[in-house]
């Protein structure tokens, strides 16, 4: 098939795309159930043993010009976790692709309030974290830093335009 003289490649050129599978494990190397694993517009949920299985369909993967190879992006997600790797580029050819595993890492939040010496909320205080993240306190002086992995962090507050402000 061609459009405007250029060849168009699609999954219809494949006789069959083969299954992509793997396992999701947590930091303790235990299987993690309930993880959504997405491939294109479809998704599955990992089972009690942490396993998932996906069969690519039309539109899920990029078919290469050789019509033998397809590249698929597999991405896990679960609230309260980040993943290593964040996603996988999987090459599918003429057989099932196994071992597309992910490690789930629990994430945490740091939150607090910024108050002046009289106990009044301070809005607009920039909170910088030692890992490069930043957030700003809201009208109630509240800030939240979500998605942090377990580690030691140093928070540094600053109020733009206030060179003489000190924080304790």
C-alpha positions as CSV (number, residue, x, y, z in Angstrom):
1,X,0.0,0.0,0.0
2,X,1.2,3.5,-0.7
3,X,0.0,7.0,-0.1
4,X,1.2,9.8,-2.4
5,X,3.8,7.4,-3.7
6,X,5.2,6.6,-0.2
7,X,5.0,3.1,1.2
8,X,2.7,2.7,4.2
9,X,3.6,-0.1,6.7
10,X,1.2,-1.4,9.3
11,X,0.4,-4.4,11.4
12,X,-1.7,-5.8,8.6
13,X,1.6,-6.7,6.9
14,X,2.3,-9.1,9.8
15,X,0.8,-12.5,9.9
16,X,0.8,-12.3,13.7
17,X,2.5,-10.3,16.4
18,X,3.7,-12.3,19.3
19,X,3.0,-11.9,23.0
20,X,5.1,-9.6,25.2
21,X,5.3,-10.7,28.9
22,X,7.2,-10.0,32.1
23,X,6.9,-9.7,35.8
24,X,6.6,-6.7,38.1
25,X,8.5,-7.0,41.4
26,X,8.9,-4.6,44.4
27,X,12.0,-3.5,46.2
28,X,12.0,-6.7,48.2
29,X,11.9,-8.7,45.0
30,X,8.3,-9.8,45.7
31,X,5.7,-10.0,42.9
32,X,3.4,-6.9,42.8
33,X,-0.2,-7.4,41.7
34,X,-2.5,-4.7,40.4
35,X,0.1,-2.8,38.3
36,X,-1.4,-1.4,35.0
37,X,0.8,-2.3,32.1
38,X,0.1,-0.3,29.0
39,X,0.9,-1.0,25.4
40,X,-0.5,1.5,22.9
41,X,-4.2,2.0,23.6
42,X,-4.6,-1.3,25.6
43,X,-3.6,-2.3,29.1
44,X,-3.6,-5.3,31.4
45,X,-3.2,-5.6,35.1
46,X,-0.4,-7.7,36.7
47,X,-1.7,-10.8,38.5
48,X,-1.1,-12.1,42.0
49,X,2.3,-13.5,40.8
50,X,3.2,-10.1,39.4
51,X,3.1,-11.3,35.8
52,X,1.5,-9.6,32.8
53,X,0.9,-10.7,29.2
54,X,0.1,-8.4,26.2
55,X,-0.5,-9.3,22.6
56,X,0.1,-6.2,20.3
57,X,-2.7,-5.3,18.0
58,X,-2.9,-2.8,15.1
59,X,-1.8,0.6,16.1
60,X,0.0,-0.6,19.3
61,X,3.5,-0.7,17.8
62,X,5.6,0.9,15.1
63,X,6.2,-1.5,12.2
64,X,9.6,-1.1,10.6
65,X,10.1,-0.8,6.9
66,X,11.4,-4.4,6.6
67,X,7.9,-5.6,7.7
68,X,9.5,-8.2,9.9
69,X,10.1,-6.1,13.0
70,X,7.9,-4.0,15.2
71,X,8.9,-1.7,18.1
72,X,6.5,-1.6,21.0
73,X,6.6,0.6,24.1
74,X,5.5,-1.1,27.3
75,X,4.9,1.1,30.4
76,X,3.8,0.2,33.9
77,X,1.9,2.4,36.3
78,X,0.5,2.2,39.9
79,X,-0.2,5.1,42.2
80,X,2.4,5.4,44.9
81,X,5.2,3.8,42.8
82,X,7.8,4.6,40.2
83,X,9.3,2.0,38.0
84,X,12.8,0.9,36.8
85,X,12.9,1.2,33.9
86,X,10.1,3.7,33.4
87,X,9.2,2.0,30.1
88,X,10.7,-0.6,27.7
89,X,11.1,-0.4,24.0
90,X,10.4,-4.0,23.0
91,X,11.4,-5.4,19.6
92,X,8.9,-8.0,18.4
93,X,9.8,-10.3,15.5
94,X,8.8,-13.9,14.9
95,X,8.4,-15.2,18.5
96,X,7.1,-14.3,21.9
97,X,9.2,-11.7,23.9
98,X,9.5,-12.7,27.5
99,X,11.5,-11.3,30.5
100,X,10.2,-7.7,30.0
101,X,10.4,-7.2,33.8
102,X,10.0,-4.0,35.9
103,X,11.0,-3.1,39.4
104,X,8.4,-1.1,41.4
105,X,9.8,1.4,43.8
106,X,7.5,2.9,46.4
107,X,7.3,6.7,46.4
108,X,6.6,9.1,49.2
109,X,5.6,12.7,49.8
110,X,7.0,15.4,52.0
111,X,4.6,18.1,53.0
112,X,4.4,21.0,55.5
113,X,3.4,24.5,56.1
114,X,5.4,27.8,56.0
115,X,4.4,30.3,58.6
116,X,5.7,33.7,59.6
117,X,6.8,34.6,63.2
118,X,3.2,35.3,64.1
119,X,1.9,32.0,62.8
120,X,0.4,33.5,59.6
121,X,0.7,31.4,56.4
122,X,3.3,32.5,53.9
123,X,2.2,32.1,50.2
124,X,4.8,31.8,47.4
125,X,7.7,30.4,49.4
126,X,9.9,28.4,47.0
127,X,10.8,25.0,48.5
128,X,13.9,23.5,46.8
129,X,14.8,19.9,47.4
130,X,18.4,18.6,47.3
131,X,17.4,16.3,44.3
132,X,16.5,19.3,42.1
133,X,12.7,19.3,42.7
134,X,10.9,22.5,43.7
135,X,7.4,23.5,44.8
136,X,5.8,26.6,46.1
137,X,3.6,27.2,49.2
138,X,0.0,27.9,48.5
139,X,-2.3,30.6,50.0
140,X,-2.5,28.5,53.2
141,X,1.3,28.2,53.4
142,X,1.1,24.5,52.5
143,X,3.5,22.7,50.2
144,X,3.8,19.1,49.0
145,X,6.5,17.3,47.2
146,X,5.1,14.0,45.8
147,X,6.9,11.1,44.0
148,X,10.0,10.9,46.2
149,X,11.9,7.6,46.7
150,X,13.1,6.7,50.1
151,X,16.2,8.8,50.8
152,X,17.5,11.7,52.8
153,X,16.5,15.1,51.4
154,X,17.4,18.7,52.4
155,X,14.7,21.3,51.9
156,X,15.7,24.9,51.3
157,X,13.0,27.6,51.5
158,X,13.3,31.0,49.9
159,X,10.9,33.8,49.2
160,X,11.5,35.5,45.9
161,X,12.0,39.2,46.3
162,X,12.9,38.9,50.0
163,X,16.6,39.1,50.4
164,X,16.5,39.6,54.2
165,X,14.1,36.7,55.0
166,X,15.4,34.0,57.2
167,X,13.9,30.5,57.8
168,X,14.3,28.2,60.7
